[in-house]
Amino acid sequence: MKTIFVKPLTIQKKWYLIDAEGKELGKV
């Protein structure tokens, strides 16, 4: 049960990091 609950959180973190990187690249 824990792994199923943690997976969506890690996916959200990954997408958040990708979005932050994209915004930084857009600024530069």
mmCIF file of the N, C-alpha and C atoms, coordinates in Angstrom:
data_MODEL
# 
_entry.id   MODEL 
# 
loop_
_atom_site.group_PDB 
_atom_site.id 
_atom_site.type_symbol 
_atom_site.label_atom_id 
_atom_site.label_alt_id 
_atom_site.label_comp_id 
_atom_site.label_asym_id 
_atom_site.label_entity_id 
_atom_site.label_seq_id 
_atom_site.pdbx_PDB_ins_code 
_atom_site.Cartn_x 
_atom_site.Cartn_y 
_atom_site.Cartn_z 
_atom_site.occupancy 
_atom_site.B_iso_or_equiv 
_atom_site.pdbx_formal_charge 
_atom_site.auth_seq_id 
_atom_site.auth_comp_id 
_atom_site.auth_asym_id 
_atom_site.auth_atom_id 
_atom_site.pdbx_PDB_model_num 
ATOM 1  N N  . MET A 1 1  ? 0.837  -1.211 0.000   1.00 0.00 ? 1  MET A N  1 
ATOM 2  C CA . MET A 1 1  ? 0.000  0.000  0.000   1.00 0.00 ? 1  MET A CA 1 
ATOM 3  C C  . MET A 1 1  ? 0.873  1.264  0.000   1.00 0.00 ? 1  MET A C  1 
ATOM 4  N N  . LYS A 1 2  ? 1.949  1.215  0.769   1.00 0.00 ? 2  LYS A N  1 
ATOM 5  C CA . LYS A 1 2  ? 2.817  2.397  0.866   1.00 0.00 ? 2  LYS A CA 1 
ATOM 6  C C  . LYS A 1 2  ? 3.417  2.762  -0.490  1.00 0.00 ? 2  LYS A C  1 
ATOM 7  N N  . THR A 1 3  ? 3.916  1.754  -1.205  1.00 0.00 ? 3  THR A N  1 
ATOM 8  C CA . THR A 1 3  ? 4.540  2.021  -2.505  1.00 0.00 ? 3  THR A CA 1 
ATOM 9  C C  . THR A 1 3  ? 3.540  2.656  -3.470  1.00 0.00 ? 3  THR A C  1 
ATOM 10 N N  . ILE A 1 4  ? 2.300  2.173  -3.454  1.00 0.00 ? 4  ILE A N  1 
ATOM 11 C CA . ILE A 1 4  ? 1.259  2.714  -4.345  1.00 0.00 ? 4  ILE A CA 1 
ATOM 12 C C  . ILE A 1 4  ? 0.984  4.180  -3.993  1.00 0.00 ? 4  ILE A C  1 
ATOM 13 N N  . PHE A 1 5  ? 1.074  4.511  -2.695  1.00 0.00 ? 5  PHE A N  1 
ATOM 14 C CA . PHE A 1 5  ? 0.797  5.883  -2.257  1.00 0.00 ? 5  PHE A CA 1 
ATOM 15 C C  . PHE A 1 5  ? 1.986  6.800  -2.545  1.00 0.00 ? 5  PHE A C  1 
ATOM 16 N N  . VAL A 1 6  ? 3.193  6.236  -2.475  1.00 0.00 ? 6  VAL A N  1 
ATOM 17 C CA . VAL A 1 6  ? 4.405  7.041  -2.691  1.00 0.00 ? 6  VAL A CA 1 
ATOM 18 C C  . VAL A 1 6  ? 4.632  7.328  -4.173  1.00 0.00 ? 6  VAL A C  1 
ATOM 19 N N  . LYS A 1 7  ? 4.309  6.365  -5.031  1.00 0.00 ? 7  LYS A N  1 
ATOM 20 C CA . LYS A 1 7  ? 4.560  6.517  -6.471  1.00 0.00 ? 7  LYS A CA 1 
ATOM 21 C C  . LYS A 1 7  ? 3.983  7.819  -7.048  1.00 0.00 ? 7  LYS A C  1 
ATOM 22 N N  . PRO A 1 8  ? 2.706  8.136  -6.853  1.00 0.00 ? 8  PRO A N  1 
ATOM 23 C CA . PRO A 1 8  ? 2.162  9.388  -7.397  1.00 0.00 ? 8  PRO A CA 1 
ATOM 24 C C  . PRO A 1 8  ? 2.904  10.617 -6.884  1.00 0.00 ? 8  PRO A C  1 
ATOM 25 N N  . LEU A 1 9  ? 3.384  10.576 -5.656  1.00 0.00 ? 9  LEU A N  1 
ATOM 26 C CA . LEU A 1 9  ? 4.111  11.719 -5.090  1.00 0.00 ? 9  LEU A CA 1 
ATOM 27 C C  . LEU A 1 9  ? 5.447  11.895 -5.803  1.00 0.00 ? 9  LEU A C  1 
ATOM 28 N N  . THR A 1 10 ? 6.154  10.800 -6.042  1.00 0.00 ? 10 THR A N  1 
ATOM 29 C CA . THR A 1 10 ? 7.437  10.886 -6.734  1.00 0.00 ? 10 THR A CA 1 
ATOM 30 C C  . THR A 1 10 ? 7.230  11.356 -8.170  1.00 0.00 ? 10 THR A C  1 
ATOM 31 N N  . ILE A 1 11 ? 6.159  10.896 -8.806  1.00 0.00 ? 11 ILE A N  1 
ATOM 32 C CA . ILE A 1 11 ? 5.850  11.328 -10.180 1.00 0.00 ? 11 ILE A CA 1 
ATOM 33 C C  . ILE A 1 11 ? 5.584  12.835 -10.190 1.00 0.00 ? 11 ILE A C  1 
ATOM 34 N N  . GLN A 1 12 ? 4.835  13.327 -9.200  1.00 0.00 ? 12 GLN A N  1 
ATOM 35 C CA . GLN A 1 12 ? 4.546  14.764 -9.109  1.00 0.00 ? 12 GLN A CA 1 
ATOM 36 C C  . GLN A 1 12 ? 5.839  15.540 -8.925  1.00 0.00 ? 12 GLN A C  1 
ATOM 37 N N  . LYS A 1 13 ? 6.738  15.034 -8.086  1.00 0.00 ? 13 LYS A N  1 
ATOM 38 C CA . LYS A 1 13 ? 8.021  15.715 -7.848  1.00 0.00 ? 13 LYS A CA 1 
ATOM 39 C C  . LYS A 1 13 ? 8.825  15.777 -9.131  1.00 0.00 ? 13 LYS A C  1 
ATOM 40 N N  . LYS A 1 14 ? 8.850  14.670 -9.882  1.00 0.00 ? 14 LYS A N  1 
ATOM 41 C CA . LYS A 1 14 ? 9.596  14.632 -11.142 1.00 0.00 ? 14 LYS A CA 1 
ATOM 42 C C  . LYS A 1 14 ? 9.039  15.661 -12.118 1.00 0.00 ? 14 LYS A C  1 
ATOM 43 N N  . TRP A 1 15 ? 7.713  15.706 -12.253 1.00 0.00 ? 15 TRP A N  1 
ATOM 44 C CA . TRP A 1 15 ? 7.100  16.660 -13.182 1.00 0.00 ? 15 TRP A CA 1 
ATOM 45 C C  . TRP A 1 15 ? 7.344  18.095 -12.727 1.00 0.00 ? 15 TRP A C  1 
ATOM 46 N N  . TYR A 1 16 ? 7.353  18.307 -11.398 1.00 0.00 ? 16 TYR A N  1 
ATOM 47 C CA . TYR A 1 16 ? 7.601  19.651 -10.858 1.00 0.00 ? 16 TYR A CA 1 
ATOM 48 C C  . TYR A 1 16 ? 9.019  20.093 -11.197 1.00 0.00 ? 16 TYR A C  1 
ATOM 49 N N  . LEU A 1 17 ? 9.976  19.159 -11.081 1.00 0.00 ? 17 LEU A N  1 
ATOM 50 C CA . LEU A 1 17 ? 11.369 19.478 -11.405 1.00 0.00 ? 17 LEU A CA 1 
ATOM 51 C C  . LEU A 1 17 ? 11.510 19.751 -12.899 1.00 0.00 ? 17 LEU A C  1 
ATOM 52 N N  . ILE A 1 18 ? 10.845 18.939 -13.732 1.00 0.00 ? 18 ILE A N  1 
ATOM 53 C CA . ILE A 1 18 ? 10.901 19.124 -15.191 1.00 0.00 ? 18 ILE A CA 1 
ATOM 54 C C  . ILE A 1 18 ? 10.300 20.483 -15.563 1.00 0.00 ? 18 ILE A C  1 
ATOM 55 N N  . ASP A 1 19 ? 9.190  20.854 -14.923 1.00 0.00 ? 19 ASP A N  1 
ATOM 56 C CA . ASP A 1 19 ? 8.533  22.131 -15.196 1.00 0.00 ? 19 ASP A CA 1 
ATOM 57 C C  . ASP A 1 19 ? 9.440  23.287 -14.786 1.00 0.00 ? 19 ASP A C  1 
ATOM 58 N N  . ALA A 1 20 ? 10.104 23.153 -13.630 1.00 0.00 ? 20 ALA A N  1 
ATOM 59 C CA . ALA A 1 20 ? 11.014 24.196 -13.147 1.00 0.00 ? 20 ALA A CA 1 
ATOM 60 C C  . ALA A 1 20 ? 12.188 24.342 -14.111 1.00 0.00 ? 20 ALA A C  1 
ATOM 61 N N  . GLU A 1 21 ? 12.721 23.223 -14.591 1.00 0.00 ? 21 GLU A N  1 
ATOM 62 C CA . GLU A 1 21 ? 13.833 23.258 -15.544 1.00 0.00 ? 21 GLU A CA 1 
ATOM 63 C C  . GLU A 1 21 ? 13.400 23.929 -16.839 1.00 0.00 ? 21 GLU A C  1 
ATOM 64 N N  . GLY A 1 22 ? 12.202 23.626 -17.308 1.00 0.00 ? 22 GLY A N  1 
ATOM 65 C CA . GLY A 1 22 ? 11.689 24.219 -18.542 1.00 0.00 ? 22 GLY A CA 1 
ATOM 66 C C  . GLY A 1 22 ? 11.540 25.726 -18.410 1.00 0.00 ? 22 GLY A C  1 
ATOM 67 N N  . LYS A 1 23 ? 11.062 26.177 -17.253 1.00 0.00 ? 23 LYS A N  1 
ATOM 68 C CA . LYS A 1 23 ? 10.904 27.614 -17.025 1.00 0.00 ? 23 LYS A CA 1 
ATOM 69 C C  . LYS A 1 23 ? 12.262 28.304 -17.004 1.00 0.00 ? 23 LYS A C  1 
ATOM 70 N N  . GLU A 1 24 ? 13.255 27.642 -16.383 1.00 0.00 ? 24 GLU A N  1 
ATOM 71 C CA . GLU A 1 24 ? 14.604 28.212 -16.322 1.00 0.00 ? 24 GLU A CA 1 
ATOM 72 C C  . GLU A 1 24 ? 15.197 28.306 -17.719 1.00 0.00 ? 24 GLU A C  1 
ATOM 73 N N  . LEU A 1 25 ? 14.992 27.267 -18.532 1.00 0.00 ? 25 LEU A N  1 
ATOM 74 C CA . LEU A 1 25 ? 15.509 27.268 -19.902 1.00 0.00 ? 25 LEU A CA 1 
ATOM 75 C C  . LEU A 1 25 ? 14.830 28.368 -20.717 1.00 0.00 ? 25 LEU A C  1 
ATOM 76 N N  . GLY A 1 26 ? 13.544 28.581 -20.484 1.00 0.00 ? 26 GLY A N  1 
ATOM 77 C CA . GLY A 1 26 ? 12.806 29.616 -21.200 1.00 0.00 ? 26 GLY A CA 1 
ATOM 78 C C  . GLY A 1 26 ? 13.335 31.006 -20.873 1.00 0.00 ? 26 GLY A C  1 
ATOM 79 N N  . LYS A 1 27 ? 13.740 31.212 -19.623 1.00 0.00 ? 27 LYS A N  1 
ATOM 80 C CA . LYS A 1 27 ? 14.288 32.513 -19.217 1.00 0.00 ? 27 LYS A CA 1 
ATOM 81 C C  . LYS A 1 27 ? 15.621 32.772 -19.893 1.00 0.00 ? 27 LYS A C  1 
ATOM 82 N N  . VAL A 1 28 ? 16.449 31.712 -19.991 1.00 0.00 ? 28 VAL A N  1 
ATOM 83 C CA . VAL A 1 28 ? 17.783 31.848 -20.598 1.00 0.00 ? 28 VAL A CA 1 
ATOM 84 C C  . VAL A 1 28 ? 17.621 31.804 -22.116 1.00 0.00 ? 28 VAL A C  1 
# 
